[in-house]
Amino acid sequence: VRKVGRYLTDALNALKERRDSISEVRGIGLLHAVEFGTDISAAVVSASNEAGLLLNPVKPNAVRLMPPLTVSEEEIDKAVERLDTGIVHSCS
């Protein structure tokens, strides 16, 4: 879990570097939150759901990811890609 948790942290931080709308990534283990500079979490959740990723909108400007303990690095890559798709659709 620690190895995959670090992989998720690194993947989300890499996404943060590409998307100005992300203001902060925080988490421990496999429980992570992505915070946005504006209140777009509802739109990100909706667009991400359409792309096949379930997210939890914990604040108007933040979403939470809670993958299962058995998640693989390949599944994390797909999840981050789908989150990116949701962000792009929400900001356009």
C-alpha positions as CSV (number, residue, x, y, z in Angstrom):
1,V,0.0,0.0,0.0
2,R,2.8,2.4,0.8
3,K,4.5,1.9,-2.6
4,V,1.2,2.4,-4.5
5,G,0.3,5.3,-2.3
6,R,3.5,7.1,-3.2
7,Y,2.9,6.3,-6.8
8,L,-0.6,7.9,-6.5
9,T,0.9,11.0,-4.8
10,D,3.5,11.4,-7.5
11,A,0.9,10.9,-10.3
12,L,-1.4,13.5,-8.8
13,N,1.4,16.0,-8.2
14,A,2.5,15.5,-11.9
15,L,-1.1,16.3,-12.9
16,K,-1.0,19.4,-10.6
17,E,2.1,20.6,-12.6
18,R,0.1,20.3,-15.8
19,R,-3.2,21.9,-14.6
20,D,-3.3,25.4,-13.2
21,S,-6.8,24.7,-11.8
22,I,-5.3,22.4,-9.1
23,S,-4.1,24.4,-6.1
24,E,-3.2,21.5,-3.8
25,V,-2.8,17.7,-3.6
26,R,-2.7,16.1,-0.2
27,G,-3.2,12.7,1.2
28,I,-1.7,9.7,3.0
29,G,-1.6,6.2,1.8
30,L,-4.3,5.8,-0.8
31,L,-6.6,8.4,0.6
32,H,-6.0,11.7,-1.4
33,A,-7.7,15.0,-2.0
34,V,-7.3,17.3,-4.9
35,E,-8.1,20.9,-4.2
36,F,-9.0,23.4,-6.9
37,G,-8.6,27.2,-7.0
38,T,-12.3,27.6,-7.8
39,D,-15.5,25.8,-6.9
40,I,-15.5,23.3,-9.8
41,S,-15.6,20.0,-7.9
42,A,-19.3,19.2,-8.9
43,A,-18.4,19.6,-12.5
44,V,-15.2,17.6,-12.2
45,V,-17.1,14.8,-10.4
46,S,-19.7,14.8,-13.1
47,A,-17.2,14.8,-16.0
48,S,-15.0,12.2,-14.3
49,N,-18.0,9.9,-13.7
50,E,-18.8,10.1,-17.4
51,A,-15.2,9.1,-18.1
52,G,-15.5,6.1,-15.7
53,L,-14.0,7.5,-12.5
54,L,-15.9,7.8,-9.2
55,L,-14.9,10.7,-7.0
56,N,-16.2,12.1,-3.7
57,P,-16.9,15.9,-3.8
58,V,-15.9,16.8,-0.2
59,K,-16.0,20.6,-0.7
60,P,-17.1,22.9,-3.5
61,N,-13.4,23.1,-4.5
62,A,-12.1,19.7,-3.6
63,V,-12.5,16.0,-4.5
64,R,-11.4,12.9,-2.7
65,L,-10.0,9.7,-4.3
66,M,-10.3,6.5,-2.3
67,P,-9.1,3.6,-4.4
68,P,-9.2,0.1,-3.1
69,L,-6.2,-1.3,-1.3
70,T,-5.7,-3.7,-4.2
71,V,-5.3,-0.9,-6.8
72,S,-2.4,-1.3,-9.3
73,E,-0.2,1.3,-10.8
74,E,-1.9,0.8,-14.2
75,E,-5.2,1.5,-12.6
76,I,-3.9,4.6,-10.9
77,D,-2.6,5.8,-14.3
78,K,-6.1,5.3,-15.8
79,A,-7.7,7.1,-12.8
80,V,-5.5,10.1,-13.1
81,E,-6.0,10.2,-16.9
82,R,-9.8,10.2,-16.3
83,L,-9.5,12.8,-13.6
84,D,-7.5,15.0,-16.0
85,T,-10.3,14.5,-18.6
86,G,-12.8,15.6,-16.0
87,I,-10.8,18.7,-15.1
88,V,-10.4,19.7,-18.8
89,H,-14.1,19.3,-19.5
90,S,-14.9,21.3,-16.3
91,C,-12.6,24.2,-17.2
92,S,-13.7,24.6,-20.8
